[in-house]
Amino acid sequence: MIHIVEPSAEQSKHRAASIFVRKDHRQDIDDIKERLKDIRSHVRDNYTSLVKELQENLGRFDGIKVTHASDAKEAAAYIQKVAGDISLASINKSNIVINELRPELHASGLKTYIRYYTEFKNFEEGKFQKKVEDYWSLPGMHGRNLVESFGVRKTMHKTASPETRNFVAVLGVNAIAADDGSVFFLQHMSNISKDLDQAKKIVLVASLEKITKTREEALLHTKSMGIFGLESILLDLMPHDIEKYDFDALPVVDGQDREIHVVILDNGRSKLMEAGYKDLFLCIDCRACARQCPVGQHLLLERGMVYSPKNYLLGFLQGWLPSVEYCLHCGRCHVECPVEIDIPMLLWRSQLEHYEHHKRSWKKKMLDDPELLAKLGTLTAPLSTWMTRLPLVKVLMQIFTGVHRNSNLPAFTRKTFRHWLKGGRRD
């Protein structure tokens, strides 16, 4: 069965009822985090057996075809084969589909659209932006132990549908249970429901870390994505014309022979787990780590939609992003993560391993040694200070070192602070 999880008012009802019965029915945010850590740790440490169990249980269902893809190219080739003469695909905002599969789907000839971005009605960008700014000024809910509520709002039991249209839906699942094959999606609009109701062929993509042991664990995983990632949705909550396609306008076709396929995707994950990056797969893709990232290089990078610092690192490790040099290692992603993934540490590791196998450029070597630059500036002061303020020199610095021409560089003096402290008087 396929379950759609959406925001719910149930928790608010419980809180209201508790006023009358004088009993607190609120969920405890720390308890949710602890349960989530246990679930994610089990998934990380037992993914091989969970994949095997899932494949065996899905094999018992008639009409569902399961395949294991070692990489994105193999998965895209299978999806293109499933699509046949269909060239139109609707995809969801799953980072697995957007970041890993979409380029390969395009290379195979499929035209993809993100239906989510056609769901906005009567959208006025200026007014909406003001509402977003007002929302960000509100105090955090979790600090007051207030937890957003999510529940299963729709369940798909059968494949036949009177609304079928001739396109393929490629949907990255939010969680899938190994024990009974239950699939869960978190939905804030209606795009996933429409795709499940209308697509002639449905391809569900489950990466290794999305496979939980039980249905209850898969449900908590999916709800937690909403609980911890609700605020981060605002980071890209606006329509985009480039993604628009009116799937509802397609003619209705016979929906009795609809197909459902499940692709279990590795794409380098098993190797990364063995190479010291297994904690990266504790992630539930809630995007809480994106909420306070000061760089934002991971956010909708040239509409490539990297989504989060975790996916910024994963993209580098998988090879579809060239570097992770923009990270400031401020640690905010670690603080925000509900399962406490130390993303800055993993970023450091990836950089060190990269430079063990690839020589650093002269620019990189220079910028990695600010103390040497400071010594050179001190030796040539005050000439160095005067030079670095010249417009032409600033332009050349931007070209050769990457330091922006509008940056205010420090002033250099012959007498350093260390020398002043050793022999000077202290006021």
C-alpha positions in Angstrom: 0.0 0.0 0.0 1.1 3.6 -0.7 0.4 6.1 2.1 0.3 9.9 1.7 1.2 11.8 4.9 0.0 15.4 5.2 -0.1 18.1 7.9 -2.9 17.3 10.3 -4.9 19.1 13.0 -5.0 16.1 15.3 -2.3 17.3 17.6 -4.0 20.7 18.1 -7.2 18.8 19.0 -5.4 16.8 21.6 -3.9 19.9 23.1 -7.3 21.6 23.2 -8.8 18.5 24.9 -6.1 18.3 27.4 -7.2 21.7 28.8 -10.5 20.1 30.0 -9.1 16.8 31.2 -6.0 18.5 32.8 -3.7 16.0 31.1 -0.9 16.9 28.8 -1.1 15.0 25.4 1.7 16.8 23.7 4.4 14.9 22.0 7.9 15.4 23.5 10.4 16.6 20.9 13.3 14.9 22.6 11.5 11.6 22.7 10.8 11.8 19.0 14.5 12.5 18.4 15.6 9.5 20.5 13.2 7.1 18.7 14.3 8.5 15.4 18.0 8.0 16.2 17.3 4.3 17.1 15.4 3.8 13.8 18.0 5.5 11.7 20.9 3.7 13.4 19.2 0.3 12.7 18.7 1.2 9.0 22.3 2.4 8.7 23.8 -0.8 10.3 21.4 -3.3 8.6 20.7 -1.9 5.1 21.9 -5.1 3.4 19.4 -7.4 5.2 16.6 -4.8 4.9 17.1 -4.6 1.1 16.9 -8.4 0.9 13.8 -8.5 3.0 12.1 -5.8 1.0 12.8 -7.5 -2.3 11.4 -10.8 -1.0 8.2 -9.2 0.4 7.5 -7.0 -2.7 8.0 -10.1 -4.9 4.8 -11.5 -3.3 2.6 -8.8 -4.8 1.1 -9.3 -8.3 1.6 -6.4 -10.6 4.6 -4.9 -8.9 8.0 -5.2 -10.5 11.2 -4.7 -8.5 14.7 -4.0 -9.7 18.0 -3.1 -8.0 20.0 -0.4 -9.7 23.7 0.0 -8.8 23.9 3.5 -10.1 21.9 6.4 -11.5 22.6 5.5 -15.1 21.3 2.0 -14.7 18.2 3.3 -12.9 17.5 5.8 -15.7 17.9 3.1 -18.3 15.4 0.9 -16.5 12.9 3.8 -16.2 13.3 4.7 -19.9 12.6 1.0 -20.8 9.5 1.1 -18.5 8.4 4.4 -20.2 8.6 2.8 -23.7 7.1 5.3 -26.2 6.1 7.7 -23.4 8.5 10.7 -23.3 6.8 12.8 -20.6 7.6 12.3 -16.9 6.4 13.9 -13.7 8.9 13.9 -10.9 8.6 14.9 -7.3 11.0 17.1 -5.2 12.9 14.1 -3.9 16.6 14.9 -3.8 17.3 11.3 -5.1 15.2 12.0 -8.3 16.2 15.6 -8.8 19.9 15.5 -8.0 20.9 11.9 -9.0 18.4 10.7 -11.6 17.2 13.8 -13.5 20.3 14.4 -15.6 20.3 10.7 -16.6 16.6 10.8 -17.4 17.1 13.8 -19.6 20.0 12.0 -21.4 17.7 9.0 -22.0 15.2 11.3 -23.8 12.6 11.8 -21.0 11.2 15.3 -20.5 10.7 15.9 -16.8 8.6 18.4 -14.9 8.1 19.0 -11.2 4.4 19.1 -10.8 4.7 20.7 -7.3 5.4 24.1 -8.8 2.1 24.2 -10.7 0.1 23.8 -7.5 0.3 27.5 -6.5 -3.0 29.3 -7.1 -3.5 33.1 -7.1 0.1 33.5 -6.2 1.3 37.1 -5.6 5.1 37.0 -5.1 5.4 40.3 -3.2 2.7 39.6 -0.7 3.9 36.0 -0.2 7.5 37.1 0.4 6.3 39.4 3.1 4.4 36.5 4.8 7.5 34.4 4.6 9.5 37.2 6.3 6.9 37.5 9.0 7.0 33.7 9.6 10.7 33.6 10.1 10.4 36.3 12.7 8.3 34.0 14.9 9.9 32.2 17.8 10.8 28.5 17.2 8.0 26.0 18.1 10.3 23.2 19.2 12.0 25.3 21.8 8.6 25.5 23.6 8.1 21.7 23.0 5.3 22.4 20.4 5.3 19.7 17.7 3.7 20.0 14.3 1.2 17.2 13.6 1.2 15.0 10.5 -1.0 12.0 9.7 -1.9 9.6 6.9 -4.6 11.4 4.8 -4.8 9.0 1.8 -4.0 5.4 1.0 -3.7 3.8 -2.4 -4.9 0.2 -2.5 -5.2 -0.6 -6.2 -3.6 0.4 -9.5 -6.7 0.9 -11.7 -7.8 4.5 -12.0 -10.4 6.3 -14.0 -8.2 9.4 -14.1 -5.2 7.8 -15.9 -3.2 9.9 -18.4 -0.3 9.0 -20.7 2.8 9.9 -18.7 5.2 8.2 -16.3 5.6 9.3 -12.7 9.1 9.0 -11.2 8.7 9.4 -7.4 11.4 9.2 -4.8 9.8 7.6 -1.7 10.3 9.2 1.7 10.3 5.8 3.4 9.4 2.2 2.6 8.9 -0.7 5.1 10.9 -3.9 4.5 8.4 -6.1 6.4 5.3 -5.4 4.3 6.4 -3.1 1.5 4.3 -0.1 2.7 5.4 3.1 0.9 5.2 6.5 2.5 5.2 10.0 1.0 5.1 13.4 2.7 3.0 15.8 0.8 2.4 19.5 1.4 0.5 20.2 -1.9 -1.4 17.6 -4.0 1.2 16.8 -6.7 2.1 13.3 -5.4 -1.6 12.3 -5.0 -2.3 13.4 -8.5 0.7 11.6 -10.0 -0.4 8.4 -8.2 -3.9 8.7 -9.5 -3.1 9.7 -13.0 0.2 8.3 -14.2 0.0 5.4 -16.7 3.2 4.0 -15.3 4.5 4.7 -11.8 8.2 4.2 -10.8 8.9 4.4 -7.1 12.6 5.0 -6.3 13.9 3.9 -2.9 17.5 4.5 -2.0 19.1 2.2 0.5 18.7 4.5 3.5 14.9 4.9 2.9 14.2 1.3 3.8 13.1 0.8 7.4 12.3 -2.4 9.2 8.6 -1.9 9.9 5.6 0.2 8.8 5.5 2.0 12.1 9.1 3.0 11.7 8.6 4.2 8.1 5.6 6.3 9.3 7.6 8.0 12.1 10.5 8.6 9.6 8.0 10.3 7.2 6.3 12.3 9.9 9.7 13.5 11.3 10.5 14.9 7.9 7.6 17.2 8.3 8.2 17.9 12.0 11.8 18.9 11.6 11.7 20.3 8.1 8.5 22.3 8.0 10.3 25.6 8.2 12.9 24.7 5.5 10.1 24.3 3.0 9.8 28.1 2.9 13.3 28.2 1.4 12.0 27.3 -2.1 8.3 27.7 -1.7 7.4 29.6 -4.9 6.3 28.6 -8.5 8.8 28.3 -11.3 7.6 28.6 -14.9 10.4 26.4 -16.2 8.9 23.5 -14.3 5.3 24.0 -15.4 3.3 21.4 -17.4 -0.4 20.9 -17.3 -0.7 17.2 -16.8 -4.4 17.6 -16.0 -5.0 18.7 -19.6 -3.8 15.4 -21.0 -6.5 13.1 -22.4 -7.8 10.3 -20.1 -6.8 6.8 -21.2 -7.6 3.3 -20.1 -6.3 2.9 -16.5 -6.9 -0.9 -16.1 -3.4 -1.9 -17.1 -1.4 0.6 -15.1 2.1 -0.5 -13.9 3.9 0.0 -10.7 7.7 -0.4 -10.5 10.1 -0.2 -7.5 13.7 0.7 -8.1 16.1 0.1 -5.2 18.9 2.5 -5.8 22.5 2.2 -4.5 24.4 4.8 -6.5 27.6 4.6 -4.4 25.9 4.5 -1.0 27.1 1.0 0.0 30.7 2.1 -0.8 30.4 5.3 1.1 29.0 3.4 4.1 32.1 1.2 4.1 34.4 4.2 3.5 33.7 6.0 6.8 30.6 8.0 5.7 27.9 5.7 7.1 26.6 8.5 9.5 25.6 10.5 6.4 22.9 7.9 5.9 21.3 8.5 9.3 19.7 11.5 7.4 15.9 11.6 7.0 16.1 14.4 4.4 14.1 16.8 6.5 16.4 19.7 5.5 16.6 21.1 9.0 20.3 21.5 8.3 19.5 24.0 5.6 17.5 26.3 7.9 20.4 28.3 9.3 23.2 27.6 6.8 24.9 31.0 6.3 26.3 30.1 2.8 23.3 28.8 1.0 25.4 27.3 -1.8 23.3 24.2 -1.4 20.0 25.9 -2.0 18.6 25.5 -5.5 22.1 25.7 -7.0 21.4 27.0 -10.6 18.0 25.3 -10.3 19.8 22.0 -9.7 18.1 21.9 -6.3 20.8 20.4 -4.1 18.5 21.2 -1.1 20.7 20.8 1.9 24.3 20.7 3.3 24.0 17.0 3.6 23.2 16.7 -0.1 25.9 19.2 -0.9 28.4 16.7 0.6 26.7 13.7 -0.9 26.8 15.3 -4.3 30.5 15.8 -4.0 31.1 12.2 -2.8 29.0 10.9 -5.7 30.8 13.1 -8.2 28.0 15.4 -9.5 29.3 18.4 -7.6 32.9 19.6 -8.1 33.8 20.7 -4.6 32.5 21.6 -1.1 34.8 24.6 -0.7 32.0 27.0 0.0 31.3 25.4 3.5 32.4 27.7 6.4 32.3 24.8 8.9 30.3 26.9 11.3 28.5 23.8 12.7 24.9 25.1 12.4 23.9 22.1 10.4 25.2 19.8 13.1 23.2 21.7 15.7 20.0 21.7 13.7 20.1 18.0 12.7 17.5 15.9 14.7 19.8 12.8 14.5 23.0 14.8 15.2 24.9 14.1 12.1 28.3 15.8 12.3 28.2 17.1 8.7 31.2 19.6 9.2 33.4 16.7 10.3 32.4 14.6 7.3 33.1 17.6 5.0 36.6 18.0 6.5 37.2 14.3 5.9 36.0 14.4 2.3 38.3 17.4 1.6 41.3 15.8 3.1 40.8 12.6 1.2 40.2 14.5 -2.0 43.6 16.4 -1.7 45.4 13.2 -0.8 44.5 12.0 -4.3 44.5 15.3 -6.1 47.1 18.0 -5.8 46.0 21.4 -4.6 46.2 24.3 -7.0 48.5 27.2 -6.2 45.5 29.4 -5.5 44.2 26.8 -3.0 47.6 26.4 -1.4 47.9 30.2 -1.0 44.5 30.7 0.5 44.9 27.7 2.8 47.9 29.4 4.4 46.7 32.9 5.7 49.6 33.1 8.1 52.1 33.1 5.3 50.1 35.8 3.5 50.0 37.9 6.7 53.8 37.6 7.1 54.3 38.7 3.5 52.0 41.7 4.0 53.8 42.7 7.2 57.2 42.5 5.6 56.2 44.9 2.8 54.0 47.2 4.9 52.8 49.9 4.4 53.3 49.4 0.7 51.2 46.2 0.8 48.3 48.1 2.5 48.4 50.8 -0.2 48.6 48.2 -3.0 45.6 46.2 -1.9 43.4 49.3 -1.9 44.0 50.0 -5.6 41.0 49.2 -7.8 43.2 47.5 -10.4 44.9 45.3 -7.8 41.5 44.4 -6.4 40.3 43.2 -9.8 43.5 41.2 -10.3 43.1 39.6 -6.9 39.5 38.6 -7.7 40.7 37.0 -11.0 43.7 35.1 -9.6 42.7 34.4 -6.0 39.0 34.5 -5.9 38.9 37.2 -3.2 36.1 39.6 -4.2 37.1 43.1 -5.3 34.7 44.7 -2.9 36.2 42.8 0.1 37.8 45.0 2.8 41.2 43.5 3.4 43.1 44.1 6.7 45.7 46.8 7.0 49.3 45.6 7.4 51.9 47.2 9.8 55.6 46.5 10.4 55.0 46.0 14.1 52.9 42.9 14.7 50.6 42.4 17.7 53.0 39.7 19.0 55.9 42.1 19.0 53.9 44.9 20.6 52.8 42.5 23.3 56.3 41.3 24.1 58.0 44.7 24.3 55.3 47.3 24.5 53.4 48.8 27.4 49.9 47.7 28.0 47.2 50.3 28.5 
